[in-house]
Amino acid sequence: MRDQASTLRNLIQRRSADAPTVAGERARIVTFTSGKGGVGKSILALNAAVAMAQAGARVCLLDANPGLSNIDLLCGLNCYWNFGHVLTGARSLGEVILKGPAGINVVPGASGLLELAVSHRSPGPCGLEGSVPFDHHPTHKGSGYGDANLAEQVAAIETAYDVLVVDTGTGLTETARRFANVADITFLVTTPEPTAIADAYATLKAWQGSVTSMSDVLINRAGSVAEAKQILERFGQTVEMFLRCPPPSGCWVAEDSSVAQAVTARRPFVEISPEGAASRDVREMSKRILAGAKPIQTQSLLERF
């Protein structure tokens, strides 16, 4: 673990030194959220990240599920330190990044990015009431990188990877809403169950006026292509009728018994069952993500957050 942490620290430090100070190419940000728990959001985030890494992309998976982080369990890792410990200064950023399957890197506890974004923002007419500069934040004790440098190290992650995949938790949390607003692609995961579909619609309704990017509805555990298309069509009609906005794009991942087997084995299903129906659909989704152009941004993730 010491060797791994040292390697990752050197990577981030090197990328930080080379990071552009003007508009430049940054990682695509792909978020996975849902209206309710238990629909397979975290499993899909992990397997999409692994599929993109298998295709040759440099991928970092941010586990930003507040209080319910379990990406480490799903891919056979044992996590104790997380991003929250970086905020308190107990560990440096490089020391909490884990090496996962297919060479992806995992940042546990990444919901703490919201706290960092708020604390790093200086007060002003449009600022958050009571916010203070990060280096004067009362909960921060200093990190291995120094107070003033932590935000730059976080920003360097954007240039060190091709894709940042974010497991955000359910869509009604503040963390999920903010990530969805800055993401290049947001997958709103649901299942064919009526309650899951209703909660996905409630999430889009709650986001109206605060999330400017459009989400893709992802039907997980679809019994058939026909069923998935029917659900997406009805969902789109409801959105058009009641939210007065264009219907979201959609995709699906088939029901597949290998998914449950992979969870028990603590391995991604795209690894243990590469020819399975779910793996096939996730790979197609990952190809679509990688085919998009990388965004050119003048602001770092924290500044946009």
C-alpha positions in Angstrom: 0.0 0.0 0.0 2.9 2.4 0.7 4.3 1.8 -2.8 0.9 2.3 -4.4 0.2 5.5 -2.5 3.6 6.8 -3.3 3.1 6.2 -7.0 -0.3 7.9 -7.0 1.0 10.9 -5.0 3.8 11.3 -7.6 1.2 11.1 -10.4 -1.0 13.8 -8.9 1.9 16.0 -8.0 3.3 15.8 -11.6 -0.1 16.4 -13.2 -0.6 19.3 -10.8 2.6 20.9 -11.9 1.6 20.5 -15.6 -2.1 21.4 -15.1 -3.3 24.1 -17.5 -4.1 27.5 -16.0 -6.3 28.5 -19.0 -9.0 26.6 -20.8 -7.9 23.0 -21.4 -8.9 19.4 -21.9 -10.2 17.8 -18.8 -11.7 14.4 -18.0 -15.3 13.6 -19.0 -17.5 13.5 -15.9 -20.0 10.7 -15.9 -22.4 10.5 -12.9 -24.7 7.7 -11.9 -27.7 8.5 -9.7 -31.2 7.2 -9.0 -34.5 8.1 -7.5 -34.3 5.4 -4.9 -31.8 2.9 -3.5 -31.5 -0.7 -4.5 -31.7 -0.2 -8.3 -28.1 -1.2 -9.0 -26.6 2.3 -9.5 -23.3 1.6 -7.7 -22.8 -1.7 -9.6 -23.4 0.0 -12.9 -21.0 2.8 -12.1 -18.2 0.3 -11.2 -18.7 -1.9 -14.2 -18.9 1.1 -16.6 -15.6 2.3 -15.2 -14.0 -1.1 -15.6 -15.4 -1.5 -19.2 -13.9 1.9 -20.2 -10.5 1.0 -18.6 -10.6 -2.3 -20.5 -11.1 -0.2 -23.7 -7.9 1.7 -22.9 -9.2 4.8 -21.0 -7.6 6.2 -17.8 -10.5 6.0 -15.4 -11.0 7.3 -11.8 -14.1 6.2 -9.9 -15.3 8.7 -7.2 -17.5 7.0 -4.6 -19.6 10.0 -3.6 -22.5 8.2 -2.1 -23.1 10.0 1.2 -22.9 7.6 4.1 -23.5 4.5 2.0 -20.2 4.1 0.1 -19.7 0.5 -1.0 -17.7 0.6 -4.2 -14.7 -0.8 -2.3 -16.8 -3.9 -1.3 -18.1 -4.4 -4.8 -14.6 -4.7 -6.2 -12.8 -6.6 -3.5 -11.0 -3.7 -1.8 -10.9 -2.9 1.9 -11.2 0.8 2.6 -10.6 2.6 5.8 -9.2 6.0 4.8 -11.3 8.1 2.5 -11.6 11.7 1.3 -13.0 12.8 4.6 -9.6 12.0 6.2 -8.0 14.2 3.5 -10.2 17.1 4.6 -9.1 16.7 8.3 -5.5 16.3 7.3 -5.2 12.7 8.6 -4.2 11.5 5.2 -3.1 13.0 1.9 -5.0 12.6 -1.3 -2.6 10.1 -2.8 -2.8 8.0 0.3 -6.6 7.4 0.0 -6.8 6.6 -3.7 -7.1 2.8 -4.2 -6.1 0.7 -7.2 -9.1 -1.2 -8.4 -9.9 -3.8 -11.1 -8.6 -3.3 -14.7 -6.3 -0.5 -13.4 -9.1 1.9 -12.4 -8.4 4.2 -9.4 -11.0 4.6 -6.7 -11.5 7.6 -4.4 -13.6 6.5 -1.4 -15.7 9.1 0.4 -15.7 11.5 -2.5 -18.9 13.1 -1.2 -16.5 15.2 0.8 -15.8 17.1 -2.4 -19.0 19.0 -1.6 -17.6 20.2 1.7 -14.3 21.1 0.1 -16.1 23.1 -2.6 -18.2 25.0 -0.1 -15.2 25.7 2.2 -12.9 26.7 -0.6 -15.3 29.3 -1.9 -14.7 32.8 -0.6 -17.7 34.8 0.6 -19.3 37.3 -1.7 -22.5 38.7 -3.0 -23.3 35.4 -4.8 -21.5 33.1 -2.3 -22.9 30.9 0.4 -23.7 32.5 3.7 -21.0 31.7 6.2 -18.5 30.2 3.8 -14.9 30.8 4.3 -11.7 30.3 2.3 -10.5 26.7 2.5 -7.2 27.5 4.2 -9.1 29.1 7.1 -11.8 26.4 7.4 -12.1 25.4 11.1 -12.3 21.6 10.4 -9.2 21.4 8.3 -6.0 20.5 10.2 -3.6 20.6 7.2 -2.7 17.8 4.8 0.3 16.3 3.3 0.0 18.7 0.4 -0.6 21.9 2.5 -3.9 23.8 2.8 -3.5 26.0 -0.2 -2.5 23.2 -2.5 -5.3 20.6 -1.8 -7.8 22.2 -4.2 -5.1 22.2 -6.9 -4.4 18.5 -6.3 -8.1 17.8 -6.7 -8.1 19.8 -9.9 -5.1 17.9 -11.2 -7.1 14.6 -11.1 -9.2 16.1 -14.0 -6.1 16.1 -16.2 -4.7 12.8 -15.0 -7.6 10.8 -16.2 -9.8 10.5 -19.4 -13.0 9.8 -17.4 -14.2 10.5 -13.9 -17.1 8.2 -13.0 -19.1 9.3 -10.0 -21.4 7.2 -7.9 -23.5 10.1 -6.4 -26.1 8.4 -4.2 -29.8 9.1 -4.8 -30.7 12.1 -6.9 -32.5 14.1 -4.1 -29.2 14.6 -2.2 -27.3 17.9 -2.6 -24.2 16.0 -3.6 -26.0 14.2 -6.5 -27.7 17.4 -7.7 -24.4 19.3 -7.8 -22.6 16.5 -9.6 -25.4 16.2 -12.1 -25.2 19.9 -12.8 -21.5 19.7 -13.8 -21.5 16.3 -15.4 -21.1 15.7 -19.1 -23.4 12.7 -18.9 -25.7 11.8 -16.0 -27.3 8.3 -15.9 -30.5 8.3 -13.9 -30.9 4.6 -13.0 -34.2 2.9 -12.5 -35.7 -0.5 -12.9 -39.0 -1.7 -14.4 -40.6 -1.5 -11.0 -43.3 1.2 -10.8 -41.9 2.7 -7.5 -38.4 3.0 -9.1 -39.8 4.7 -12.2 -41.9 7.1 -10.1 -38.9 8.0 -8.0 -36.8 8.6 -11.1 -39.5 11.0 -12.4 -39.6 12.7 -9.0 -35.9 13.3 -9.2 -36.1 15.0 -12.6 -39.0 17.1 -11.3 -37.0 18.2 -8.2 -34.0 19.1 -10.5 -36.0 21.5 -12.6 -34.5 24.9 -12.6 -31.3 23.8 -10.7 -29.8 21.2 -13.0 -29.2 22.5 -16.5 -27.8 19.3 -18.1 -30.1 16.6 -19.4 -30.0 13.2 -17.9 -30.1 9.8 -19.6 -32.6 7.4 -18.1 -31.0 4.0 -17.7 -33.4 1.0 -17.3 -31.5 -1.6 -15.2 -32.5 -5.2 -15.1 -34.7 -4.9 -18.2 -36.5 -8.1 -19.0 -36.3 -7.5 -22.8 -35.4 -4.8 -25.2 -39.2 -4.3 -25.9 -39.9 -3.7 -22.2 -37.1 -1.2 -21.9 -38.2 0.8 -24.9 -41.8 0.8 -23.7 -40.8 2.1 -20.3 -38.6 4.8 -21.9 -41.4 5.9 -24.3 -43.9 6.2 -21.5 -41.4 8.0 -19.2 -40.6 10.5 -22.0 -44.3 11.2 -22.6 -44.8 11.9 -18.9 -41.8 14.3 -18.8 -43.1 16.1 -21.9 -46.6 16.4 -20.6 -46.0 17.5 -17.0 -42.5 18.9 -16.9 -42.8 20.7 -20.3 -39.4 19.7 -21.4 -37.9 17.3 -24.1 -37.9 13.7 -23.2 -34.6 12.4 -21.9 -32.5 9.9 -23.9 -32.5 6.4 -22.6 -30.6 3.1 -22.6 -30.9 -0.2 -20.7 -29.0 -3.0 -19.2 -30.5 -6.5 -19.4 -31.4 -8.7 -16.4 -28.5 -11.1 -15.9 -27.9 -13.7 -13.2 -24.2 -13.1 -13.4 -24.6 -9.7 -11.8 -25.7 -11.3 -8.5 -22.8 -13.8 -8.7 -20.4 -10.9 -9.3 -21.6 -9.1 -6.2 -21.2 -12.2 -4.1 -17.7 -12.7 -5.5 -16.8 -9.0 -5.0 -15.8 -8.6 -8.6 -17.2 -6.6 -11.6 -19.5 -8.7 -13.7 -17.8 -7.4 -16.9 -14.8 -9.4 -15.7 -16.4 -12.6 -14.5 -19.0 -12.8 -17.3 -17.6 -10.8 -20.2 -20.0 -12.4 -22.7 -23.1 -12.0 -20.5 -26.1 -9.8 -21.5 -25.4 -7.2 -18.8 -21.7 -6.9 -19.8 -22.7 -6.5 -23.4 -25.0 -3.6 -22.6 -22.5 -1.9 -20.3 -19.8 -2.1 -22.9 -22.1 -0.5 -25.5 -22.9 2.3 -23.0 -19.2 2.8 -22.3 -18.3 3.0 -26.0 -20.9 5.8 -26.3 -19.3 7.7 -23.4 -15.8 7.4 -24.8 -16.9 8.5 -28.3 -17.9 11.9 -27.0 -15.4 14.8 -27.2 -13.6 15.8 -24.1 -14.9 19.1 -22.6 -12.8 22.2 -22.8 -13.2 24.0 -19.4 -11.9 27.2 -18.0 -12.8 26.2 -14.4 -11.9 23.3 -12.3 -14.4 20.8 -11.0 -14.5 22.4 -7.6 -15.1 25.8 -9.1 -18.0 24.6 -11.2 -19.3 22.5 -8.2 
